Amino acid sequence: MEKWVVMAKKADFQEIGKKFGIDPVIARLIRNRDVEGMDDIRSYLYGTLDDIPSPWLLKDMKKAAEILSAKIDSGAKIRIIGDYDIDGVTATYILLTGLKRLGADVDTYIPDRIKDGYGLHSQLIEKAAVDGIDTIVTCDNGIAASQEIALAKKGGMTVIVTDHHEIPYEDTEQGRVWIIPQADAVINPKQPGCEYPNKNICGAVVAWKLIWSLYETYGIGRDEILEFSEAAAVATVGDVMDLQGENRIIVKEGLKRLPHTENQGFQALIEANGLTGERITAYHVGFVLGPCINASGRLDTASRALSLLCTKNWDQAAKAAGDLVALNQSRKAMTEEGRDKAVDLIEQSELSKDRVLVVYLPECHESLAGIIAGRLREKYYKPVFVLTKAENGVKGSGRSIEAYSMYEELVKCSDLLEQFGGHPMAAGLSLKEENVEIFRRRLNDLCTLTETELTPKITIDVPMPISYLSRELTEQLSVLEPFGKANTKPLFAQKGLRVLNLRILGKNQNVAKMKLMDTSGASVDAVYFGQALEFQSYVQKMETISVTYYPEINVYQGRETLQAVIRNYM
């Protein structure tokens, strides 16, 4: 059962509305997103890339820029080692493009998900040594690779780490000890002593900041620096970063540029998904374009997605984009099959009683573990780890809920794991097969989640009657975009609504269309997407219902109408 709560953040909404020329409801929505003070509201509404922090604030940035400048000028061989997801691929693209622009002798290696695993492994160091590499630059990985970096340093290589993941640590009797790899420079906003104000930038933005500092060092103009904002925006949305402050500005500005991008790969991917001429939103990046880039690293090799972003040939870009769309279709089908197997396993076993779900699907493609974990988290509202059989033991991915820091809980099980890393909300791990059940029991024995914390909370922005809805207010909601994590779509609510003219649509019967009418006689068209027959059955038993909703302008056959999109009901 969901718990509905109304946000109660205070401010003078009338005064804010008057000052910025917005409806007081919009002012309240902005305050609900933890934006307060006139300067921060102005930045939220009108902030540009001129307002984001300088790359030089990142710890070790000056050191990294000096090292790389010297390596470029001397012709040293540089290798970028990235990651196979959307953040890692775009970070690799930014570094590769930027370093080549500066005349560097540079190549890349993105680990194969199955053959190499995540991050900087010893075989990659050994291969770099054989290939005569002088300098390794990591992106979206490296912070947890202390042993591998020590091996590279012992072999005489220079190593620069650019990453954004949590800093590894050990809890000792003397307190927490942070484990920072002994690289020549470590750029990660989360590390102790880093003055960069935004600790939640993605790996591609960290990489962009490095190129930004190098471009400034070489006197390259701001226009070229900002060309990477499109890739940085795609990575920020794709890696599910908080869309607040700097991140929101990067995504807002990057999305503006994306429909007119000069990058052949992005152009081709937009066309292959039927979005040419459309306004590209964060939704399109998160659920249409981004999954195509991710599908490359999941079911094949991420180098295909990297080649797409790097190509300057339209025919090559169009073919590569079409291949990635097809791969993503295969990924969707495999994901549904894996999710269904996982649900059956949970429902028919003692797993259903666990507060932390650990689901072992030996036959599942290991690249799909994270997506399936996310689907299970949505269904059960519990932290979920999905494990699969790998070449050497077991690999897995986890997705969490707000009250459970996944990374910190894995630290408590580190003796059972071969490797792990991640964030509070998501993590990756590997372990021996014989430890799977022990791992599951340990996590649940240590779990302190309460029933309240395991109850999904629906946070309502404003309890707003449908009679207040207008086209003008609905259009004003666009100033809040882009929507995403920590800057969600507004959610309104009203009790005591009658449902009129309900009909079920869609070949899967997953759309319910109707009118909602309140006690004053005001009405609005409404639509519900989901289990439409369940919704219909519930409505038939009730005189009135309560709903949460957001308004939108529906366009059908050239006709525009205001409608409420129902999100929850009771």
C-alpha positions as CSV (number, residue, x, y, z in Angstrom):
1,M,0.0,0.0,0.0
2,E,1.3,3.4,-0.9
3,K,1.6,6.3,1.5
4,W,0.6,9.7,0.1
5,V,2.2,12.7,1.6
6,V,2.0,16.4,0.7
7,M,5.1,18.6,0.6
8,A,4.9,21.4,3.1
9,K,7.8,23.6,2.2
10,K,7.3,27.3,3.1
11,A,8.0,30.4,1.1
12,D,6.1,33.6,-0.1
13,F,4.8,32.0,-3.3
14,Q,2.8,35.1,-4.2
15,E,5.9,37.3,-3.9
16,I,8.1,34.8,-5.9
17,G,5.4,34.6,-8.6
18,K,5.2,38.4,-8.9
19,K,9.0,38.8,-9.0
20,F,9.5,36.2,-11.8
21,G,6.2,36.5,-13.6
22,I,5.1,33.0,-12.9
23,D,2.0,31.4,-11.3
24,P,2.3,31.0,-7.5
25,V,1.8,27.3,-8.1
26,I,4.9,27.2,-10.2
27,A,6.7,29.1,-7.4
28,R,5.7,26.4,-5.0
29,L,6.8,23.6,-7.3
30,I,10.3,25.3,-7.5
31,R,10.5,25.5,-3.7
32,N,9.5,21.9,-3.5
33,R,12.6,21.0,-5.5
34,D,14.8,22.4,-2.7
35,V,15.4,25.7,-4.5
36,E,15.2,28.6,-2.1
37,G,16.4,32.2,-2.2
38,M,15.9,34.6,-5.0
39,D,19.4,34.0,-6.5
40,D,18.9,30.2,-6.6
41,I,15.4,30.6,-8.1
42,R,16.8,33.0,-10.8
43,S,19.5,30.4,-11.6
44,Y,16.9,27.6,-11.7
45,L,14.8,29.6,-14.1
46,Y,17.5,31.3,-16.2
47,G,20.8,29.7,-15.4
48,T,23.2,29.1,-18.3
49,L,26.5,27.4,-18.8
50,D,28.2,30.6,-17.7
51,D,27.0,29.8,-14.2
52,I,28.5,26.3,-13.8
53,P,31.6,25.9,-11.6
54,S,35.1,26.2,-13.1
55,P,36.9,22.9,-13.8
56,W,39.9,24.2,-12.0
57,L,38.1,23.8,-8.6
58,L,38.4,20.0,-9.0
59,K,41.2,18.6,-6.9
60,D,44.3,17.6,-9.0
61,M,42.9,19.3,-12.1
62,K,45.9,21.6,-12.4
63,K,48.2,18.7,-11.9
64,A,46.4,16.5,-14.5
65,A,46.4,19.4,-17.0
66,E,50.1,20.0,-16.6
67,I,50.9,16.3,-17.0
68,L,48.8,15.8,-20.0
69,S,50.1,19.0,-21.7
70,A,53.6,17.7,-21.3
71,K,52.6,14.2,-22.6
72,I,50.8,15.7,-25.7
73,D,53.7,18.0,-26.5
74,S,56.3,15.2,-26.2
75,G,54.2,12.8,-28.4
76,A,53.8,10.2,-25.6
77,K,51.3,7.4,-26.3
78,I,48.1,7.9,-24.3
79,R,45.4,5.3,-23.7
80,I,41.9,6.1,-22.5
81,I,40.3,3.2,-20.5
82,G,36.6,3.8,-20.3
83,D,33.4,1.9,-19.3
84,Y,30.8,0.1,-21.4
85,D,27.7,2.0,-20.3
86,I,26.3,5.3,-21.6
87,D,28.3,7.4,-19.1
88,G,31.5,5.6,-19.9
89,V,31.1,5.6,-23.6
90,T,30.3,9.4,-23.8
91,A,33.2,10.1,-21.3
92,T,35.5,8.2,-23.6
93,Y,34.2,10.0,-26.7
94,I,34.8,13.4,-25.0
95,L,38.3,12.5,-23.9
96,L,39.2,11.0,-27.2
97,T,37.8,13.9,-29.3
98,G,39.3,16.5,-27.1
99,L,42.8,15.0,-26.8
100,K,42.9,14.4,-30.6
101,R,42.0,18.0,-31.1
102,L,45.1,18.9,-29.1
103,G,47.3,16.7,-31.3
104,A,47.7,13.8,-28.8
105,D,48.9,10.3,-29.8
106,V,45.8,8.7,-28.2
107,D,43.8,5.5,-28.5
108,T,41.0,4.0,-26.4
109,Y,40.0,0.7,-24.8
110,I,36.6,0.1,-23.4
111,P,36.5,-3.2,-21.4
112,D,34.3,-6.0,-22.7
113,R,31.6,-6.5,-20.1
114,I,31.9,-10.3,-20.1
115,K,35.6,-10.8,-21.0
116,D,37.1,-8.0,-19.0
117,G,34.5,-6.9,-16.5
118,Y,34.1,-3.4,-15.2
119,G,37.1,-1.1,-14.7
120,L,40.8,-1.3,-14.7
121,H,41.9,-4.9,-14.5
122,S,45.5,-6.2,-14.4
123,Q,45.2,-7.7,-17.9
124,L,44.5,-4.2,-19.3
125,I,47.6,-2.9,-17.6
126,E,49.7,-5.7,-19.1
127,K,48.2,-5.1,-22.5
128,A,49.0,-1.4,-22.2
129,A,52.6,-2.2,-21.4
130,V,52.9,-4.6,-24.4
131,D,51.5,-1.8,-26.6
132,G,54.1,0.7,-25.4
133,I,51.5,3.0,-23.7
134,D,53.1,5.8,-21.6
135,T,50.0,7.2,-20.0
136,I,46.6,5.8,-19.0
137,V,43.6,8.1,-18.5
138,T,40.6,6.4,-16.9
139,C,37.1,7.7,-17.3
140,D,34.0,6.6,-15.3
141,N,36.3,4.1,-13.4
142,G,39.6,3.8,-11.6
143,I,38.8,5.1,-8.1
144,A,38.6,1.5,-6.8
145,A,41.6,0.2,-8.8
146,S,44.4,0.8,-6.3
147,Q,46.2,-2.5,-6.9
148,E,46.0,-2.2,-10.7
149,I,47.2,1.4,-10.7
150,A,50.1,0.4,-8.4
151,L,50.9,-2.3,-11.1
152,A,50.9,0.4,-13.8
153,K,53.1,2.7,-11.8
154,K,55.5,-0.2,-11.1
155,G,55.8,-0.7,-14.9
156,G,56.7,3.0,-15.3
157,M,53.4,4.3,-16.6
158,T,51.7,7.6,-15.8
159,V,48.1,7.2,-14.6
160,I,45.4,9.9,-14.4
161,V,42.1,8.8,-12.9
162,T,38.8,10.6,-13.8
163,D,35.9,9.1,-12.0
164,H,32.7,10.0,-10.0
165,H,32.0,6.8,-8.1
166,E,32.1,6.5,-4.3
167,I,35.6,6.6,-2.7
168,P,36.5,3.1,-1.3
169,Y,37.0,3.1,2.5
170,E,37.7,0.9,5.4
171,D,36.2,1.4,8.9
172,T,38.9,0.9,11.5
173,E,39.1,1.5,15.3
174,Q,40.7,4.9,14.5
175,G,37.7,5.8,12.2
176,R,37.0,5.7,8.5
177,V,40.1,5.4,6.3
178,W,39.6,6.5,2.6
179,I,41.5,4.4,0.0
180,I,42.7,6.7,-2.8
181,P,44.7,5.1,-5.5
182,Q,48.3,6.3,-5.9
183,A,47.8,7.7,-9.4
184,D,49.7,10.7,-10.7
185,A,46.4,12.7,-10.5
186,V,43.0,11.7,-9.2
187,I,40.0,13.8,-10.4
188,N,36.8,12.8,-8.5
189,P,34.6,15.4,-6.8
190,K,33.7,12.9,-4.0
191,Q,37.3,12.6,-2.7
192,P,38.3,14.3,0.6
193,G,39.7,17.7,0.1
194,C,38.0,18.4,-3.2
195,E,36.5,21.9,-3.3
196,Y,34.3,21.3,-6.3
197,P,30.7,22.3,-5.1
198,N,28.8,19.6,-7.1
199,K,29.6,16.2,-5.8
200,N,27.1,14.5,-8.1
201,I,28.4,15.0,-11.6
202,C,28.6,12.0,-13.9
203,G,31.8,10.5,-15.3
204,A,31.4,12.2,-18.7
205,V,31.1,15.6,-17.0
206,V,34.3,14.9,-15.1
207,A,36.0,14.0,-18.4
208,W,34.6,17.2,-20.0
209,K,36.0,19.3,-17.2
210,L,39.4,17.8,-17.9
211,I,39.2,18.6,-21.6
212,W,37.8,22.0,-20.6
213,S,40.9,22.8,-18.5
214,L,43.2,21.5,-21.3
215,Y,41.4,23.6,-24.0
216,E,41.8,26.7,-21.8
217,T,45.5,25.8,-21.3
218,Y,46.0,25.6,-25.1
219,G,43.9,28.8,-25.7
220,I,41.0,27.0,-27.5
221,G,37.8,29.1,-27.5
222,R,34.7,28.6,-25.4
223,D,32.5,27.6,-28.4
224,E,34.5,24.5,-28.9
225,I,34.5,23.7,-25.2
226,L,30.7,23.9,-25.2
227,E,30.3,21.5,-28.2
228,F,30.6,18.7,-25.6
229,S,27.6,19.9,-23.7
230,E,25.3,17.6,-25.8
231,A,27.3,14.5,-24.8
232,A,27.5,15.6,-21.2
233,A,23.7,16.1,-21.1
234,V,23.1,12.6,-22.6
235,A,25.4,11.0,-20.0
236,T,23.9,13.0,-17.1
237,V,20.4,11.8,-17.9
238,G,21.5,8.3,-18.9
239,D,23.5,7.8,-15.6
240,V,20.5,9.1,-13.6
241,M,22.2,12.0,-11.9
242,D,20.2,14.5,-9.8
243,L,18.9,17.2,-12.2
244,Q,19.6,20.1,-9.8
245,G,22.0,23.0,-10.0
246,E,24.9,22.4,-12.5
247,N,23.5,19.1,-13.7
248,R,20.1,20.7,-14.6
249,I,21.8,23.5,-16.5
250,I,24.0,21.1,-18.4
251,V,21.0,19.0,-19.4
252,K,18.8,22.0,-20.2
253,E,21.5,23.5,-22.5
254,G,22.6,20.2,-24.0
255,L,19.0,19.2,-24.9
256,K,18.5,22.6,-26.6
257,R,21.4,21.8,-28.9
258,L,20.7,18.1,-29.5
259,P,18.0,18.5,-32.2
260,H,20.5,20.7,-34.3
261,T,23.6,18.7,-33.4
262,E,26.5,18.5,-35.8
263,N,27.5,15.1,-34.4
264,Q,26.7,12.6,-37.1
265,G,26.2,9.8,-34.6
266,F,23.6,11.6,-32.5
267,Q,21.9,12.8,-35.7
268,A,21.6,9.3,-37.0
269,L,20.4,7.9,-33.7
270,I,17.7,10.6,-33.4
271,E,16.6,9.8,-37.0
272,A,16.6,6.0,-36.4
273,N,14.3,6.5,-33.5
274,G,11.9,8.7,-35.5
275,L,12.7,11.9,-33.5
276,T,14.0,14.1,-36.3
277,G,12.4,17.6,-36.0
278,E,11.0,16.8,-32.5
279,R,11.9,18.6,-29.3
280,I,14.3,16.2,-27.5
281,T,13.4,15.9,-23.8
282,A,15.1,14.1,-20.9
283,Y,12.5,11.3,-21.4
284,H,13.8,10.7,-24.9
285,V,17.4,10.5,-23.7
286,G,16.5,8.2,-20.7
287,F,14.1,5.9,-22.4
288,V,14.8,6.0,-26.2
289,L,18.2,7.2,-27.2
290,G,20.2,6.2,-24.1
291,P,19.1,2.6,-24.1
292,C,20.3,2.2,-27.7
293,I,23.8,3.4,-26.6
294,N,23.7,1.1,-23.6
295,A,22.5,-1.9,-25.7
296,S,25.9,-1.9,-27.5
297,G,27.8,-2.6,-24.3
298,R,25.2,-5.0,-23.0
299,L,24.7,-7.4,-25.9
300,D,27.8,-6.7,-28.1
301,T,30.7,-4.4,-27.6
302,A,30.5,-0.8,-26.5
303,S,33.1,0.1,-29.1
304,R,30.1,0.2,-31.6
305,A,28.5,3.0,-29.7
306,L,31.8,4.8,-29.4
307,S,32.3,4.5,-33.1
308,L,28.9,5.9,-33.7
309,L,29.7,9.0,-31.7
310,C,33.1,9.5,-33.3
311,T,32.2,8.9,-37.0
312,K,32.0,11.8,-39.4
313,N,30.5,9.7,-42.2
314,W,26.7,9.8,-42.5
315,D,26.3,6.4,-44.1
316,Q,28.4,4.7,-41.4
317,A,26.5,6.6,-38.7
318,A,23.1,5.6,-40.2
319,K,24.0,1.9,-40.4
320,A,25.5,1.9,-36.8
321,A,22.4,3.7,-35.4
322,G,20.1,1.2,-37.1
323,D,22.1,-1.7,-35.6
324,L,21.9,-0.2,-32.1
325,V,18.1,0.2,-32.4
326,A,17.8,-3.4,-33.4
327,L,20.1,-4.5,-30.5
328,N,17.9,-2.5,-28.1
329,Q,14.8,-4.3,-29.3
330,S,16.5,-7.6,-28.6
331,R,17.5,-6.3,-25.2
332,K,13.9,-5.4,-24.3
333,A,12.6,-8.9,-25.1
334,M,15.4,-10.5,-23.1
335,T,14.7,-8.2,-20.2
336,E,11.0,-9.1,-20.0
337,E,11.9,-12.8,-20.0
338,G,14.4,-12.3,-17.2
339,R,12.0,-10.2,-15.2
340,D,9.2,-12.8,-15.5
341,K,11.6,-15.6,-14.3
342,A,12.7,-13.5,-11.4
343,V,9.1,-12.7,-10.3
344,D,8.2,-16.4,-10.5
345,L,11.2,-17.3,-8.3
346,I,10.4,-14.7,-5.7
347,E,6.7,-15.5,-5.5
348,Q,7.3,-19.2,-5.2
349,S,10.0,-19.2,-2.6
350,E,11.0,-17.8,0.8
351,L,12.6,-14.9,-1.1
352,S,9.3,-13.1,-0.9
353,K,9.8,-12.7,2.9
354,D,13.2,-11.0,2.5
355,R,13.6,-7.3,3.0
356,V,16.6,-7.3,0.6
357,L,16.0,-9.4,-2.5
358,V,18.9,-11.4,-3.8
359,V,17.8,-13.2,-6.9
360,Y,20.1,-15.6,-8.7
361,L,19.3,-16.1,-12.4
362,P,22.2,-18.3,-13.6
363,E,21.0,-18.3,-17.3
364,C,20.3,-14.6,-17.5
365,H,22.6,-12.5,-19.7
366,E,24.8,-10.7,-17.1
367,S,24.4,-7.3,-18.8
368,L,20.7,-7.3,-18.0
369,A,21.0,-7.8,-14.3
370,G,20.9,-4.1,-13.5
371,I,17.8,-3.4,-15.6
372,I,16.0,-6.4,-14.1
373,A,17.0,-5.4,-10.6
374,G,15.4,-1.9,-11.3
375,R,12.2,-3.5,-12.5
376,L,12.0,-5.7,-9.4
377,R,12.6,-2.7,-7.2
378,E,9.7,-0.9,-8.8
379,K,7.4,-3.9,-8.3
380,Y,8.4,-4.8,-4.7
381,Y,9.9,-1.5,-3.4
382,K,12.8,-3.3,-1.8
383,P,16.6,-3.2,-2.5
384,V,17.3,-5.8,-5.1
385,F,20.4,-7.6,-6.3
386,V,20.2,-9.7,-9.4
387,L,23.0,-12.2,-9.8
388,T,24.0,-14.2,-12.9
389,K,26.5,-16.9,-13.7
390,A,29.7,-15.5,-15.3
391,E,32.8,-17.1,-16.7
392,N,34.5,-17.0,-13.3
393,G,31.9,-17.3,-10.6
394,V,28.9,-15.0,-10.3
395,K,28.3,-11.3,-11.2
396,G,25.5,-9.0,-10.4
397,S,24.0,-5.6,-10.1
398,G,21.9,-3.9,-7.5
399,R,19.3,-1.2,-7.4
400,S,18.2,0.4,-4.1
401,I,15.5,2.5,-2.4
402,E,16.1,5.8,-0.7
403,A,16.5,4.4,2.8
404,Y,19.1,1.9,1.9
405,S,22.7,2.8,1.0
406,M,23.7,-0.1,-1.2
407,Y,27.4,0.7,-1.3
408,E,27.7,0.9,2.5
409,E,25.9,-2.4,2.9
410,L,28.2,-4.1,0.4
411,V,31.2,-2.9,2.5
412,K,29.8,-4.9,5.4
413,C,29.9,-8.0,3.1
414,S,33.3,-7.3,1.5
415,D,34.8,-10.6,2.8
416,L,32.3,-12.5,0.7
417,L,32.9,-10.5,-2.5
418,E,35.6,-10.7,-5.1
419,Q,35.0,-7.1,-6.3
420,F,32.3,-4.4,-5.8
421,G,31.7,-0.7,-6.3
422,G,29.0,1.8,-6.9
423,H,26.7,4.4,-5.3
424,P,24.1,4.4,-2.5
425,M,21.4,3.7,-5.1
426,A,23.2,1.3,-7.4
427,A,26.1,-1.1,-7.3
428,G,27.9,-3.9,-9.1
429,L,29.6,-6.9,-7.6
430,S,31.2,-10.3,-8.2
431,L,31.5,-13.3,-5.9
432,K,32.0,-17.1,-5.8
433,E,28.9,-19.2,-6.5
434,E,29.1,-20.9,-3.1
435,N,28.8,-17.5,-1.4
436,V,25.5,-16.5,-3.0
437,E,23.2,-17.8,-0.3
438,I,25.6,-16.7,2.5
439,F,25.6,-13.2,0.9
440,R,21.8,-13.2,0.8
441,R,21.5,-14.2,4.4
442,R,24.1,-11.7,5.6
443,L,22.4,-8.8,3.8
444,N,19.1,-9.6,5.4
445,D,20.5,-10.3,8.9
446,L,22.2,-6.8,8.8
447,C,19.2,-5.1,7.3
448,T,17.6,-2.4,9.5
449,L,14.8,-1.3,7.1
450,T,11.5,-0.7,8.9
451,E,8.0,-1.3,7.5
452,T,7.7,2.5,7.1
453,E,10.9,2.6,5.0
454,L,9.7,-0.3,2.9
455,T,6.4,1.5,2.1
456,P,6.5,3.4,-1.2
457,K,5.9,7.1,-0.5
458,I,4.0,9.2,-3.1
459,T,5.0,12.8,-2.6
460,I,2.4,15.3,-3.8
461,D,3.5,18.8,-4.7
462,V,0.1,20.5,-4.4
463,P,-3.4,19.2,-3.5
464,M,-4.9,21.2,-6.5
465,P,-8.5,21.0,-7.7
466,I,-9.0,20.2,-11.3
467,S,-11.1,23.4,-11.5
468,Y,-7.8,25.4,-11.2
469,L,-6.3,23.8,-14.3
470,S,-5.8,25.9,-17.3
471,R,-3.8,25.9,-20.5
472,E,-1.7,28.8,-19.3
473,L,-0.7,27.0,-16.1
474,T,0.1,23.8,-17.9
475,E,2.3,25.6,-20.5
476,Q,4.1,27.3,-17.6
477,L,5.1,23.9,-16.2
478,S,7.7,23.7,-19.0
479,V,9.9,26.2,-17.1
480,L,10.6,23.3,-14.7
481,E,12.0,21.1,-17.3
482,P,14.1,19.0,-17.8
483,F,12.4,16.5,-15.6
484,G,14.3,13.6,-14.0
485,K,15.8,12.5,-10.7
486,A,15.5,15.2,-8.0
487,N,13.6,17.4,-10.4
488,T,10.5,15.2,-11.0
489,K,7.4,16.0,-13.0
490,P,4.9,17.9,-10.8
491,L,2.4,15.8,-9.0
492,F,-1.0,17.2,-8.1
493,A,-3.9,15.5,-6.2
494,Q,-7.6,15.8,-5.6
495,K,-10.1,13.7,-3.6
496,G,-13.8,13.0,-4.3
497,L,-13.7,12.9,-8.1
498,R,-16.4,11.1,-10.1
499,V,-15.3,9.1,-13.1
500,L,-17.4,9.5,-16.2
501,N,-17.4,7.9,-19.7
502,L,-14.7,5.4,-18.8
503,R,-13.4,3.3,-21.8
504,I,-10.5,0.9,-22.2
505,L,-8.1,1.3,-25.2
506,G,-5.0,-0.3,-26.6
507,K,-4.4,-3.8,-27.9
508,N,-3.0,-4.7,-24.4
509,Q,-5.9,-3.0,-22.7
510,N,-3.4,-0.7,-20.9
511,V,-5.0,2.7,-21.4
512,A,-8.1,4.1,-19.7
513,K,-9.7,7.3,-21.0
514,M,-12.4,9.1,-19.1
515,K,-13.7,12.4,-17.7
516,L,-13.1,13.4,-14.1
517,M,-15.7,15.7,-12.4
518,D,-15.5,17.3,-9.0
519,T,-18.3,18.3,-6.6
520,S,-18.5,21.8,-8.2
521,G,-19.3,20.3,-11.6
522,A,-15.8,21.2,-13.1
523,S,-14.5,18.5,-15.3
524,V,-11.4,17.6,-17.3
525,D,-10.4,14.8,-19.7
526,A,-8.2,12.2,-18.1
527,V,-6.1,9.2,-19.0
528,Y,-4.5,6.4,-17.0
529,F,-1.7,4.2,-18.4
530,G,-1.1,0.8,-16.7
531,Q,-3.4,-2.0,-15.6
532,A,-6.5,-0.4,-17.1
533,L,-8.8,-3.3,-16.3
534,E,-7.8,-3.2,-12.6
535,F,-8.4,0.5,-12.7
536,Q,-11.9,0.0,-14.2
537,S,-12.7,-2.7,-11.6
538,Y,-11.8,-0.3,-8.8
539,V,-13.8,2.6,-10.2
540,Q,-16.9,0.4,-10.5
541,K,-16.8,-0.3,-6.8
542,M,-16.4,3.3,-5.7
543,E,-18.7,6.3,-5.9
544,T,-15.7,8.7,-6.1
545,I,-11.9,8.2,-6.2
546,S,-8.8,10.2,-5.2
547,V,-6.1,10.6,-7.8
548,T,-2.6,12.1,-8.2
549,Y,-2.0,13.5,-11.6
550,Y,-0.2,16.0,-13.8
551,P,-1.7,18.1,-16.6
552,E,-0.6,18.1,-20.2
553,I,-1.8,19.4,-23.5
554,N,-2.9,16.4,-25.6
555,V,-2.5,16.7,-29.4
556,Y,-4.6,14.4,-31.5
557,Q,-5.2,14.8,-35.2
558,G,-4.3,18.5,-35.0
559,R,-6.7,19.2,-32.1
560,E,-5.3,20.2,-28.7
561,T,-7.1,19.5,-25.4
562,L,-6.1,19.8,-21.8
563,Q,-6.0,16.5,-20.0
564,A,-4.9,15.1,-16.6
565,V,-2.6,12.1,-16.7
566,I,-3.5,9.9,-13.6
567,R,-0.4,8.5,-11.8
568,N,-2.0,6.9,-8.7
569,Y,-5.5,6.3,-7.4
570,M,-7.3,5.2,-4.3
